[in-house]
């Protein structure tokens, strides 16, 4: 009976192989298994390691060691030779053994290179087992270690070799170096934790279900690995779900974050939106004449229920107070077009998820979460409520379901820098930076370039409020009498020592100018874009990427307030520059720029892209002081650095509760 079944299995496998061959040819892919000897030469090899006999994931067996019998197999190792061939006879004999009492016991022999396996002996055994979708194949493995290089694939592989010493699993393979540390943290382990046999077994049990869902959703067409996708999924769902929920529910939950998985392989996963809808050519509004136009317009809402989710109350946080003023402006401008809810003192995590769900139950269609730590809850809500528009006040977050927003505050810093340069007697100017997060180095550099515009001798003394308790006092002790302090959160706080200040002889500080946020303008424009269809138009335009709103002075989301004490000539200069920055005729970084290490960052002719500015991690050569390391930060600043830090990918993640 097993012989007949084996013959029928060969017939099915042959049809599958022929189909795979045709698909490969049709789509311009190589139709046979890859050959390691044609990929690799000895100059590319750093060494070899005997791995002994291990269980090899069949999905990672992609080729053969030598050319040999490659034309007998399609790329997926299904057979291509006719049922009357000697090859088919031997394949059927192996298949019958597999169906019998003994099964296929002898391990194959193969080489592993960059996480893929190339069979030296046992091609037909692999073909038989793959035809039955066996998850693993026992094999004696020689690992081929590539020479170290800066190639991201090589770096990811070296990271895998370190992780393999702790997991003993080839399935845990990431496309980016540093990802394994994130998995260890997500599972509640220390970075160097070695998995026990029980932990390995329990992980494989859950991961197998997840991997099946990954393949069903088209994972083979992505540059991401199943482990890459698992990291995305674990940010929203607990690992326990993989062992306790039906396969259909796992597929559904992965579908909810699939857009975030797909964006992993995008060279530029974040679409930075620097213009408001009315600044684009058509305002982001779809045009259609006559009756059809009225029907299209009717598709968009005429009233919205909006909820603001605040980590603190406006009374205890100037940052929240500024956003709350923006909320009040939205209500004043939009009138009965909006219904607004406000939830204060919402703690990140499960509390934030519960608060957002409560807002949705009350009818919220748009959520504005006003601090970066709420991003985790925003992702959970976006996955669960696809019809709700979710925004988080942060920058450079590659999550397609949550739009992030911030402002190009560096434009205002450039203007205050020109004031500092013009009013400095000795060219020595202080600067107090907040945190080493995205956009802050750009603000420091823009301020420095503004100061040099009006005072070529200007040097910026940089200190960080996230490192020392009273950096203003330290600068004063050093004899600095012009200091750029924290920006004012709203224009009505000019009485306090915010922004650019002058140190008076009696030790008091005189505010001269400061950038400030006008969140109300942002909120009004976003709500109006939803009414007009601009929100949906941007979704179509961004090509499936995450959207980061990063508006500047042209949108009036930020501006600069000027003290009445400023000399009239300086005030007039700033007004001219402000107009130029707003209309785009003056670009703070389009000039010769050299960084502290002597590197020429700009010859003076080109402009920096928004992504280059947002992700600056260097400082101009006229700045004295550097970007502090994570270990130097005060404890209260470390969480923000993990979320938004310019070096966040190099920070070891904090472990969560143990899951295995």
Order of alpha helices (4+ residues) and beta strands (2+ residues): alpha-beta-alpha-beta-beta-alpha-beta-beta-alpha-beta-alpha-alpha-alpha-alpha-alpha-alpha-alpha-beta-alpha-beta-alpha-beta-alpha-beta-alpha-beta-beta-alpha-beta-alpha-beta-alpha-beta-beta-beta-alpha-alpha-beta-beta-alpha-beta-beta-alpha-beta-alpha
